[in-house]
Amino acid sequence: MRRIVAISLATLVLAGCGKPREAETYRDALAVSVEKPAAPNVASPEIAQAPADSPAAAPAAMAADAPMPSLLDHPVSPMLAYAYTYAIDAPQSKVAGLQALHQRACEAAGPLTCQVISQSLTEADGGATGAALQLRATSAWLRSFRAGLDSQAKNAGGRVLKSSVDSEDLTRDIIDGAAELRAKTTLRDRLQSLLATHPGKVTDLLQVERELARVQSEIDTGQSELKVAQARVMMSRVTIDYSALHAVAVRSAWTPLKSAFGEFAGLTSEGLALMVRLLAILLPWAALIGLALFLLRKPIHRLALRKPSWSKA
């Protein structure tokens, strides 16, 4: 469909200019399909030979003007986006310090190596009950960071409870996106050349300009999506969840007695509270009963003094 639109636009412009001999030439110039080509099996040498997080790979992956023009010229290595998840148990008083230690290590590495995505901390009396930290970092930095997690948790009196890794293969998305951008860039350049060298009717030129604006918008969107995918490959995501570890007391023969003394004040206050509640419930009824007896004391007294009829007989 886009091929037909491009050919039609070129024919209209050339017809307005009155140059029939050049119609076929510029029809071929605009007949560039923006559909996805067949998925290639090659990539740029910078991406294929260098690790995803190396300095050699970063410029080739993040270039703005030429997204990845050479991806189709060399063998492809898998482009994987990794996500690491860890769960750490530590004493309540050490949770906040352990999280701060990891956050400082990321910030010290610099934003090109490690970035703090999110941080949260839940505090209570005596320390933090839980925390979470999300990072995005290069694989080289992550290797040393992950290697030290276990020892850091042990030094804080805790341990690593869970460790997992997931990956997503973005090779096809990146290769197809780069090939589509290359085709759209070629079409954009030829549309610009047509506007610059062959003016025609105003209506025809406006149609070409609208088509050019549409293609440029698609190029900008494609470049943004490609950069996001490349950034996911170059920098992995790390999620660390911290939870408070409550120490278990050693039970001895005196443990029940210590527990009873510890609960003495609480039990006493609970007993007093129960008595207050009972008093609050019974006091209104006692007042009503006392009032009724006071009002009925005389009739009750007369009834008590009256002799029964059988006693006279």
C-alpha positions in Angstrom: 0.0 0.0 0.0 2.8 2.4 0.9 4.5 1.5 -2.4 1.4 2.5 -4.3 1.1 5.8 -2.4 4.7 6.7 -3.1 4.4 5.9 -6.8 1.2 7.9 -7.1 2.7 10.9 -5.4 5.7 10.9 -7.7 3.4 10.6 -10.8 1.3 13.5 -9.7 4.3 15.7 -9.1 5.9 14.9 -12.4 2.7 15.4 -14.2 2.3 18.9 -12.7 5.8 19.7 -13.8 5.2 18.5 -17.4 8.2 16.2 -17.5 6.9 12.8 -18.7 10.4 11.5 -19.5 11.4 11.7 -15.9 8.3 10.0 -14.6 9.7 6.5 -14.7 13.0 7.6 -13.1 11.4 9.2 -10.1 8.8 6.5 -9.8 11.6 4.1 -9.3 13.3 6.5 -6.9 10.2 6.5 -4.6 9.3 2.9 -5.0 11.0 1.9 -1.7 9.0 -0.5 0.3 8.8 0.3 4.1 7.5 -3.1 4.9 9.7 -5.3 7.0 12.3 -7.3 5.0 12.9 -10.9 5.7 14.6 -11.3 9.1 18.3 -11.1 8.5 20.8 -13.3 10.3 23.6 -10.8 10.8 24.6 -7.9 13.1 27.2 -5.2 13.4 30.8 -6.3 14.5 30.6 -3.9 17.5 27.5 -5.7 18.8 28.5 -9.2 17.8 32.1 -9.2 19.1 31.9 -6.9 22.1 29.9 -7.7 25.3 26.6 -5.9 25.6 27.9 -3.6 28.4 31.4 -2.9 26.9 32.4 0.6 25.8 32.7 -0.7 22.2 29.1 -1.8 22.2 27.6 1.4 23.7 28.3 3.9 20.9 27.0 1.5 18.2 23.9 0.7 20.2 22.9 4.2 21.2 23.8 6.2 18.0 20.9 8.6 17.2 21.5 9.5 13.5 22.2 6.0 12.3 20.3 3.6 14.6 22.0 0.4 13.5 22.8 0.5 9.8 25.4 -2.2 9.9 23.4 -4.8 11.8 22.7 -6.6 8.5 26.4 -7.1 7.5 27.8 -9.5 10.2 26.8 -12.5 12.2 24.4 -11.9 15.1 25.0 -12.7 18.7 21.9 -13.1 21.0 20.8 -9.9 22.5 19.3 -10.8 25.9 17.7 -8.5 28.5 18.4 -10.0 32.0 16.4 -9.4 35.2 17.8 -10.5 38.6 15.8 -10.9 41.8 17.1 -11.3 45.4 15.5 -11.7 48.8 17.6 -10.9 51.9 16.7 -11.5 55.5 18.6 -9.4 58.1 18.1 -8.2 61.7 15.6 -5.4 62.0 18.2 -2.9 63.0 20.4 -3.7 60.0 17.9 -3.7 57.1 18.1 0.1 56.5 21.9 0.1 56.6 22.2 -2.9 54.2 19.9 -1.2 51.7 21.9 2.1 52.0 25.1 0.2 51.4 23.8 -1.3 48.1 22.4 2.1 47.0 25.6 3.9 47.7 27.6 1.3 45.7 25.3 1.8 42.7 25.5 5.6 42.9 29.3 5.5 43.3 29.6 3.6 40.0 28.0 6.5 38.0 24.8 6.7 35.9 26.4 5.1 32.9 27.2 2.0 34.9 24.4 1.8 37.5 21.1 3.6 38.0 18.8 3.5 41.0 15.3 3.0 39.6 13.3 2.9 42.9 13.8 2.7 46.6 11.4 2.1 49.5 11.8 1.6 53.3 9.2 0.6 55.9 10.2 1.6 59.4 9.0 0.7 62.9 10.2 0.9 66.5 13.7 -0.4 66.7 14.5 -0.4 62.9 13.1 -1.2 59.5 10.6 -4.0 59.0 11.1 -4.2 55.2 12.7 -2.5 52.3 13.1 -2.8 48.5 15.7 -1.5 46.0 15.6 -1.6 42.2 18.7 -1.0 40.1 19.7 -1.1 36.4 23.3 -1.8 35.8 25.8 -3.2 33.3 26.7 -6.8 33.4 30.4 -6.2 34.3 29.5 -4.2 37.4 26.7 -6.7 38.3 29.2 -9.5 38.4 31.2 -8.0 41.3 28.0 -6.7 43.0 26.3 -10.1 43.0 29.4 -11.8 44.2 29.5 -9.7 47.3 25.8 -9.9 48.2 26.1 -13.1 50.3 29.1 -11.9 52.3 27.5 -8.5 52.9 24.3 -10.1 54.2 26.3 -12.4 56.5 28.3 -9.5 57.9 25.0 -7.8 58.8 23.8 -10.9 60.6 21.4 -12.0 57.8 21.4 -14.2 54.7 20.3 -14.3 51.1 17.1 -16.3 51.0 16.3 -16.2 47.3 18.2 -15.7 44.1 16.7 -15.9 40.6 17.4 -14.7 37.0 15.1 -14.3 34.0 16.0 -13.3 30.5 14.2 -12.1 27.4 15.6 -12.4 23.9 15.3 -9.1 22.0 17.5 -10.1 19.1 14.7 -10.3 16.5 13.0 -7.0 17.7 16.3 -5.1 17.4 17.3 -6.5 14.0 13.8 -6.0 12.5 13.6 -2.5 14.0 17.0 -1.6 12.5 16.1 -2.9 9.1 12.7 -1.1 9.1 14.4 2.1 10.1 16.9 1.8 7.2 14.1 1.4 4.7 12.1 4.3 6.0 15.2 6.5 6.1 15.9 5.8 2.4 12.3 6.7 1.6 12.5 9.9 3.6 15.7 10.9 1.8 14.2 10.4 -1.6 11.1 12.3 -0.7 13.2 15.2 0.4 15.2 15.1 -2.8 12.0 15.1 -4.8 10.7 18.2 -3.0 13.9 20.1 -3.4 14.6 19.4 -7.1 11.2 19.0 -8.8 8.5 21.6 -7.7 5.1 21.0 -9.0 1.5 22.0 -8.2 0.9 23.2 -4.7 -1.6 20.4 -4.0 0.8 17.8 -5.2 3.7 19.2 -3.1 1.5 19.3 0.0 0.7 15.6 -0.5 4.4 14.8 -0.7 5.1 16.9 2.4 2.4 15.1 4.4 3.8 11.8 3.3 7.3 13.0 4.3 6.0 14.1 7.7 4.4 10.7 8.3 7.5 8.8 7.4 9.7 11.1 9.6 7.3 10.5 12.5 7.6 6.8 12.1 11.4 7.1 12.0 11.4 9.0 15.2 9.2 6.5 17.0 11.2 3.6 15.7 14.5 5.1 16.8 13.0 5.6 20.3 11.8 2.0 20.5 15.1 0.7 19.3 17.1 2.7 21.8 14.9 1.4 24.7 15.4 -2.2 23.5 19.2 -1.7 23.2 19.3 -0.1 26.7 17.6 -3.1 28.2 20.3 -5.4 26.6 23.2 -3.2 27.8 21.9 -2.7 31.4 20.2 -5.5 33.4 17.5 -4.9 36.0 18.1 -6.0 39.6 15.4 -6.2 42.3 16.4 -6.7 46.0 13.8 -7.2 48.7 14.8 -6.9 52.3 12.9 -8.3 55.3 13.5 -8.1 59.0 14.9 -11.2 60.7 13.6 -11.7 64.3 16.0 -13.6 66.4 14.7 -16.7 68.3 15.5 -16.7 72.0 17.1 -19.8 73.5 14.5 -21.5 75.8 15.8 -22.5 79.2 14.3 -23.7 82.6 13.8 -20.1 83.7 12.1 -19.0 80.4 8.5 -19.5 81.7 9.2 -17.6 84.9 10.8 -14.7 82.9 7.9 -14.8 80.6 5.4 -14.7 83.5 7.1 -11.7 85.1 7.2 -10.0 81.7 3.5 -10.5 81.3 2.6 -9.5 84.9 1.9 -5.9 84.1 -0.1 -6.7 81.0 -2.2 -9.4 82.8 -2.9 -7.0 85.7 -4.0 -4.2 83.4 -6.2 -6.7 81.5 -7.8 -7.8 84.8 -8.5 -4.3 85.9 -10.0 -3.5 82.4 -12.3 -6.5 82.7 -13.5 -5.4 86.1 -14.2 -1.9 84.8 -16.2 -3.4 81.9 -18.3 -5.5 84.3 -18.9 -2.5 86.5 -20.0 -0.5 83.5 -22.4 -3.3 82.5 -23.9 -4.1 86.0 -24.0 -0.6 87.5 -27.1 0.7 85.5 -29.0 -2.5 86.3 -28.1 -2.3 90.0 -29.4 1.3 90.1 -32.7 0.3 88.5 -33.2 -2.6 90.9 -32.4 -0.4 93.9 -34.9 2.3 92.8 -37.6 -0.3 92.2 -37.1 -1.8 95.7 -37.2 1.7 97.2 -40.5 2.6 95.5 -42.1 -0.8 96.4 -40.9 -1.0 100.0 -44.3 -0.1 101.6 -46.5 -2.5 99.6 -44.0 -5.2 100.2 -44.0 -4.4 103.9 -47.8 -4.5 104.1 -47.9 -7.8 102.3 -45.3 -9.2 104.7 -47.4 -8.1 107.8 -50.8 -9.3 106.5 -51.8 -12.6 108.2 -53.1 -15.4 105.9 -56.8 -16.3 106.3 -56.2 -19.9 107.3 -54.3 -18.7 110.4 -57.5 -17.1 111.9 -59.4 -20.3 111.7 
